[in-house]
């Protein structure tokens, strides 16, 4: 089975600081993977490199998505714009254009497949607009389609950003701390939607999270980063607090800290088993 | 902790001696430069007093304003407005690409540096000078005025547009980029919506300024109310001059009020 994402010895240094330290990672199509780690552990940097929004060091490193090279040895592929169309990106700060209506923000996902003159004059066909409205309905904000994006709440903006990846027809969705700026209820809805995309559309989802409890709840597999290195790659269920303390030392508190509102009223956190655990057996970790 | 009168013994926050000396020196330089320019500027304030009688007579000759030829004045004022309108419209059209091409967050330095220098040149030369040059090239009349305003205003608007573009939030642009959109789509969807209110505001302001400028470029033969103004001042028709000046003031004020309304609607 061809990997959805394959990262090979990717390194990125900023000055003397190693943001990514020879990261190797293979994610299979249809997986839902959590990327955890304290602030500054390299989660965002890794995701940005996978999407070709940033280039790694020249010495070594390769990112391949569905068999197509995004970057190799610090050089981003010349056809990266075409390759990016398969990779949806959800940002912590939503990155919508505040002054444009929600539907245009979402329709931006379709820009790559319509002729240039139509996209410049914002002429979307009925079929494309129908597609946009379907995506908005799916994330539950079709009533807000005509509003300026800046008038939406944070949770609604993040759902609009996910709708954009749906219209984009992305096969891989990279979500960079998508719930870090949201209240608990909005965070839950956003994670539910990401899980639904993974389950119903077979989209590969990689979501970076600040805290481990969300990873346990939504993602069968977790990749843990520390100071730019992969320190754990395996079933989320095996990530207990003693292992995390072993991996992170004093930093573990930041990852383990579980705000009261996110705990599940005393019930044990269940790891969903909807995604077959192919990746680990394939890699024989 | 009890408050103690310790504040009394602390040094008061007064500027240090050297800072005061520097400030004194700064004022000295300003005054010295002004004094040195006195002769060159031919400053004769006493003449204002001595010749106040003549000036009074001169000022009195402007009143009452003589509106006998008001139809001609209004026609030419309209021509002036039309010169300003076309000059500004063409300049806005050109300032969009030139502005984007002189933004350091859109293009590499080897593009924005030369484009900025070109815009500097367009801006550095006054529209009067351009008007005189174009009168030779395309003949007397409003078209020369349009060309002069067009070039000068392009230089100004491109700079203002670029400054707005350089102040944008890069995150929405990256959002568009992440969908695999083309570079030009990043600009149309990510950049322009962010800068549009400022661009409109700047364009309206330049239109107002260009109405003023258009009445001046007429004086070198580039059409409009300026031609009339030039003729009647040279012919010592002061009452008529006064009437024309009143028309210009009223027009500019009206445009000011209208554009303030338009601007509000867009922001």
Interface residues (C-beta under 8 A of the other chain):
Chain A: X51 X53 X81 X82 X83 X84 X85 X86 X87 X88 X89 X91 X93 X94 X95 X96 X97 X98 X99 X100 X104 X105 X108 X109 X111 X112 X116 X119 X120 X161 X164 X165 X168
Chain B: X171 X172 X174 X175 X176 X177 X178 X179 X180 X181 X182 X183 X184 X185 X188 X189 X190 X193 X194 X196 X197
